[in-house]
Amino acid sequence: MQQIKKDFPIFKRTINGKPLVYLDNASTTQKPIVMLKVLENFYFTSNANIHRGIYTLSEEATDKYEAVRKKAAKFIGARTEEEIIFTKNTTEAINCVRVSWGEKNIKKGDEIVVSSLEHHANLVPWQELAKSKQAALKIIPLTNDYTLDAEAYKKLLSPKTKLVCLTVESNVTGTIVPVKQMTALAHAVGAKVMIDGAQSVGHIPTDVHNLNCDFFAFSAHKMLGPTGVGVLYVKQSLMEEMAPFMYGGEMVESVKATSATYRSGPWKFEAGTPNIAGVIAFGAAIDYLSNIGFKKIMAHEQELLAYAKKMLAKYPQVKIFSPSQKHAGGIISFAISGVHPHDIATIFNNEGIAIRSGLHCAEPLMNYLGVYGTARMSFYIYNTKKDIDTAEKALKKVLKTFKL
Ligand SMILES: Cc1ncc(COP(=O)(O)O)c(C=O)c1O
């Protein structure tokens, strides 16, 4: 893992005269040169639109694009590539479920259950759907260990529950949610399950078939891929009954002057020209991660997390928002009483360190935790213990500046 940083050209940069230490991987990850080369090469040598042309360039582009659908399906354990819809990100994928499945299936008096760990992307769409359908939104509370309260969840479920929305890993606390067991409980009352894998797919193995969820969303940019590419997995048995998400070119079978019929499978949901180069480059990111393997990735992140926790715990002024290690991924939030998280991030930035500060698109969770924001370090394959040592130096500067 020590060699990996060399694969990422951005680490040649300095920030404020210091080598870049990038600890904002939950927001987006950095990009390996192999992925960037595929992206560049597509435009230099292979650019053409897909699914339309019968000339060589277009056919090649179509083949490469569709090959990544297969690759993504395999990577997350889908049974077939026909369960994989390309979107622009996790947010769009979740909104596709809201429109294409939710509009038809959520009715007055129904209940949607969401966890209190959700990012706005897996919360606000359901607030809106519930409001427009006069359905109720129920929230699964947290335990004192920042995990979801399993007993409270069971009590929330009833035949009225039509949809349960869960993240695999919280982007604030790093909590890993037992989504498989929770999915089985939701199915037992007849509900469908929407899983947000934005924080997990690049960090822990995913097997949607084994998980048995109905919908699963994630973003390429949080797993070494380019921005502008997301994936929505939909269980095959549900896809045909879902209405198109957007209308226009590419998703149609036949169009008459006043009506149209639509393609089946994922293509029904991919109207217009997609992010062709991005999807193809995403394939290179999947290959890069597969070559390293999740065993190494997870061990590395766990080691960094334990090291960072130990470092932060040395300072009683610092409050850590993180579950016990067995429930946690490589994300850790902290706050210092009397210091705004943006001030912490600014002082870290002076030392060349990128951390995220604020609400992390999880404002209800911040209210729940009783803070107006946190500072957050999130780790990935190229981070080292030395990065955390640098963070400790910055932390000491914060405490000194605020005379704490
Ligand atoms: C848990 C979680 N869900 C969803 C999202 C939204 O991802 P995107 O902005 O790529 O749509 C994020 C982004 O931080 C996230 O952390």
The ligand as an ORCA input file, in Angstrom:
! r2SCAN-3c Opt
* xyz 0 1
  C     -23.834      8.291      1.868
  C     -23.918      9.176      0.669
  N     -24.983      9.071     -0.136
  C     -25.110      9.813     -1.232
  C     -24.164     10.747     -1.572
  C     -24.354     11.564     -2.800
  O     -23.436     11.218     -3.775
  P     -23.392     12.035     -5.127
  O     -23.096     13.462     -4.741
  O     -22.277     11.416     -5.899
  O     -24.710     11.909     -5.767
  C     -23.048     10.908     -0.763
  C     -22.011     11.924     -1.075
  O     -21.259     12.341     -0.229
  C     -22.926     10.098      0.385
  O     -21.877     10.205      1.198
*
